[in-house]
């Protein structure tokens, strides 16, 4: 801040400047959360490759079956970011854009009025990484599995966690303009 700039919210700032500053900061927060979502997805893919290669190389089914648990945890984190994004977007639309007029600041109104074509497919695109990688870990682990009660218990746990991951993604929805007419 230079000596000639007034401090945020201090004398010299009018309501419009404060609203624009808030809008800009909230949009930056959405960008950061989106980046965190992509990083979480990347960690899931890297974790899958790592546990798969290590588990097969060492012939250890337990290593491979760790992935469904990691996938559930990372998937819930990803969904948390998605819900934070939706919450911020709703605030921008309802509190800022409605206040200043969506003809002045109107991105969230535009997104709601003009959803992406085939939005349901885009909605499930990234989410599938968490479920599909868990299923693939289950299938790949069969290569190194031995008939053993401990292995059977690990499979029960891994299948249960994979079902939980799918269930969480089916039940836990964030508001999305692409899905405003239906839930699938």
Steps between C-alpha positions, in 0.01 A plus 500: 500500500636837406483809716223644282271197526248500780492194722234243419173611652648824630431854392500540125346159431145500381256213513561405137873457557434282803257282308745463210782417743285237672392358163863480382614330819219246488569419134869453590392263778299297249805477273716381792243238603478379140879463493482301823238273343728428205792434735284259700405319180865483395600360840232232459635396160862502620405303813322244284803453277735483796309247709421291193859478379643452848239240596542297184880527510510375860210257454319661794124532466477716815698779336263509203191488720611816680393699195122477550544654845722777364252557221211541744693751710620698198153485343340649812762776500424566130127518576567738789678736259210465255252598769712799604509614137123465469450689825718790387335505156154512659609787725640689201179447302255576781682765704731680262357465149143558618619805696691672219292359217602194303546721194802650686640182658314198372717194450312279747163604355637424152627157604164411653308621193741335251615161633756302308356265240509140617572630850416171665795336324735779606360475851602135525825526300743580779295332772540167323875502576434422865253218438661343192852500645365319808330239282815458289707453817262223608525327163878542471555365850356167389829446313696469823229377740547178690219296657529613858254621765694826551488569126129423495444752781704759310278444196185542708636825637616626158168412333309669784712814467457500120122477541520781758696714253239448229221568749660821624528631144141404420353649819722805564408750231608858476268737316595506133319689224549204268295283732225741601229299320594153626744317727657262247 
